[in-house]
Amino acid sequence: CACAVAHAQADSSAPATLATVGVIAQDRGEATGAPASIEVLDAAAIANAQLRDIDQLSDQIANLRIAGEGSRASPAFVSLRGFVNPFGAPNSAVALIIDDVPVRDFYSFDSRLFDIDRIAVHKGPQGALYGVNSESGVIEIVTRKPDANARAFGEASLASRDGYAAGAGLSGALGNNVYASLAAARDGDEGYLDNLVGRKPYNGTCSANLRGRLVWNPFERVEVDAMLLRQRSGDHGGETYLPVDLASFNAVPTLGGLKLGRFDQALDHEGDSHARSTLAALKGLWHGEEVQLRAIASYRSHDARNSNDYDLSPQPWLVMNAAYRVRERYVELRAQPTDINAPVSWLAGVSADRRDIGFLRIADLGIGNTLQLPPGRYTRANETLNDRDVALFGRATWRFGTARNVGVSLGARVERVRGDMDFLGNALDPQPVSAVRSDARFLPTLSLDYRLAPAQLAYFSVTRGWQPGGYNTTAYASDHAQYRPETTTAFELGLKGELADGTASYALAAFRNAIRDYQDLVYSSTQLESNIVNAHRVRTQGVEAQSMLRPAANWQLGATFGSVQAVYLDAALGAAGLRLGGHALGQVPRFNYNLHAQYTQGAWLARMELAGASSFQVHDVDETTNRLREQRMPGYATLNARLGWRGTHWSAWVYGQNLTDRRYFTSATFGFALAALYPDAVGTVAPPRTLGIGVRWER
């Protein structure tokens, strides 16, 4: 979108450190020292790359893709190493962790990147430590922690299409051993599409965010950390899917003579999309001589609603209104050694989570609707889902040899998830139904590593991951509500390191995931419903590479590349068992990359970045007709630039994103042809060229 820069902790004009490659970095709270494929962006790297929304990580992290449905408050497609959550699923295969607190559903993936210390993306199944929702990895966001140093900042920026962003924050000591921080951010823009009905701008956005932290050290070995995060998003326009084939779309006679431009809407009902989120957490840490204990308790609420013109035309045929509500409570107790450099290190803990979800969809049918039903309001989905998760987990690492250059790590998690569904009935199936299911898994992990040099590491790992079975949040009939658990066995071989003088670093990884009962999506063209079902076997495999080079004191060159092949093996989907063996999974680009060059001279910084991804497949498995439709979305390459200056307390910058004004789709799907009379794919368009300027004061 058009709004400006992320609010970062560090100097917004400072060069990103080599830590952005995450060569020997360890994951959250990990005392075991086990190797991992991980990419880390520090605060300076976040600012220099102009990262403001979490979906912008797609162009920074190998084999990661986060794409919404054209609205901040709508669900997101989250893909890492080929895993993709199906639309309407309450879970994602990628976990989002904010200051050690899990955010389990992808409806809540809308997260602003302001006042951030670092972002770490852990690749591969993290089930031994994180369990469900970490089947393909974890995105960890660590915010700025207050301490005794008094700090303050204020920031403002303007961008094209009436974009604006403003932020401010304070941090420091409140009293003896009490430290606090408060940061706020607000942004918005008028959108980058036009609605030809009324000739006015479309998909404008606005958001407001507030974060507070309080750290108290009542005793020498005790720390209490409280955190509150409030987020609010409001988008004008609802879901902003656009037709991929404009010629076919304009051929539909119901457009009333309006002909779309390259990227325009033609809707009588413009819709809207809004979300409010609150995350509150309390953490306690006790440091003993040999062992440290940590306890976490958190509460999260997320309320979203949207209204969308499903018929994609100026006709008053079909408007879908939806409301989504999440209430989640999480507790965890963890123990680990105080000395993380001991020859034998370990970690053990127990966690419990309860999540309540309410989902409601109401269809407003107008005169002349293609369903040939009387005008009125029809309840299309009305379910309440509740799941409870309890787990016992642990991991230990042994290091051998005189130089401790050989490591063996073993870990396991025992997890049980119970899910309840109250199907409250709708216009198609008025009979209420209650159902309960319970799934349990043992998730082992094994990794071996060998240090070729103090900063050179080779490793191999085999890990299990899973997603529990569940119930469709968009089910229109009770017999379509349930799907089975998904399980993964993952293998990874990696090599990473850095030169002794710190002028270069690298990371290489090859991976293979064997997935059983992959949770996928099928459609019913006659009932206008989509349901999650299971594909028997799916495989994802690929490679990733990262490098950072300082050829001279003023220069930094970086590159990231990821490639993944995600295919069905012998999938049978739909009521009649449609065979999909050999077909590619949807929403997964075959490769993505990022190349950047950064030059610093005194107080000045200049950065150029080329980021892109290959084309990706979109498919539609129609359960009613037992038919497969496929369409390919084109790839893209974008050019970004930033020029910044920093003084003692002031900094300023100008920037450009997508300088070549490349218009491309970040996600796509097939709509319901019965409603829109449009058979081809529709997609979400990425923001066009954005130019901006900003200023920041900090001390």
Secondary structure as GFF3:
##gff-version 3
##sequence-region A 1 699
A	DSSP	beta_strand	7	8	.	.	.	ID=ss1
A	DSSP	three_ten_helix	18	21	.	.	.	ID=ss2
A	DSSP	beta_strand	38	42	.	.	.	ID=ss3
A	DSSP	alpha_helix	43	48	.	.	.	ID=ss4
A	DSSP	three_ten_helix	54	59	.	.	.	ID=ss5
A	DSSP	beta_strand	64	68	.	.	.	ID=ss6
A	DSSP	beta_strand	76	80	.	.	.	ID=ss7
A	DSSP	beta_strand	83	84	.	.	.	ID=ss8
A	DSSP	beta_strand	94	98	.	.	.	ID=ss9
A	DSSP	beta_strand	101	103	.	.	.	ID=ss10
A	DSSP	three_ten_helix	106	108	.	.	.	ID=ss11
A	DSSP	beta_strand	114	123	.	.	.	ID=ss12
A	DSSP	alpha_helix	127	130	.	.	.	ID=ss13
A	DSSP	beta_strand	137	143	.	.	.	ID=ss14
A	DSSP	beta_strand	151	159	.	.	.	ID=ss15
A	DSSP	beta_strand	163	175	.	.	.	ID=ss16
A	DSSP	beta_strand	178	189	.	.	.	ID=ss17
A	DSSP	beta_strand	193	195	.	.	.	ID=ss18
A	DSSP	beta_strand	200	202	.	.	.	ID=ss19
A	DSSP	beta_strand	205	219	.	.	.	ID=ss20
A	DSSP	beta_strand	222	236	.	.	.	ID=ss21
A	DSSP	beta_strand	241	243	.	.	.	ID=ss22
A	DSSP	alpha_helix	246	250	.	.	.	ID=ss23
A	DSSP	three_ten_helix	253	255	.	.	.	ID=ss24
A	DSSP	beta_strand	264	265	.	.	.	ID=ss25
A	DSSP	beta_strand	272	287	.	.	.	ID=ss26
A	DSSP	beta_strand	291	309	.	.	.	ID=ss27
A	DSSP	beta_strand	318	337	.	.	.	ID=ss28
A	DSSP	beta_strand	344	365	.	.	.	ID=ss29
A	DSSP	beta_strand	376	400	.	.	.	ID=ss30
A	DSSP	beta_strand	406	423	.	.	.	ID=ss31
A	DSSP	beta_strand	433	453	.	.	.	ID=ss32
A	DSSP	beta_strand	456	467	.	.	.	ID=ss33
A	DSSP	beta_strand	470	471	.	.	.	ID=ss34
A	DSSP	three_ten_helix	478	480	.	.	.	ID=ss35
A	DSSP	beta_strand	482	483	.	.	.	ID=ss36
A	DSSP	beta_strand	486	498	.	.	.	ID=ss37
A	DSSP	beta_strand	504	524	.	.	.	ID=ss38
A	DSSP	beta_strand	529	549	.	.	.	ID=ss39
A	DSSP	beta_strand	555	568	.	.	.	ID=ss40
A	DSSP	beta_strand	572	573	.	.	.	ID=ss41
A	DSSP	beta_strand	578	579	.	.	.	ID=ss42
A	DSSP	beta_strand	591	601	.	.	.	ID=ss43
A	DSSP	beta_strand	604	613	.	.	.	ID=ss44
A	DSSP	beta_strand	616	622	.	.	.	ID=ss45
A	DSSP	beta_strand	627	633	.	.	.	ID=ss46
A	DSSP	beta_strand	636	646	.	.	.	ID=ss47
A	DSSP	beta_strand	650	657	.	.	.	ID=ss48
A	DSSP	beta_strand	665	670	.	.	.	ID=ss49
A	DSSP	alpha_helix	673	676	.	.	.	ID=ss50
A	DSSP	beta_strand	681	685	.	.	.	ID=ss51
A	DSSP	beta_strand	690	698	.	.	.	ID=ss52
###
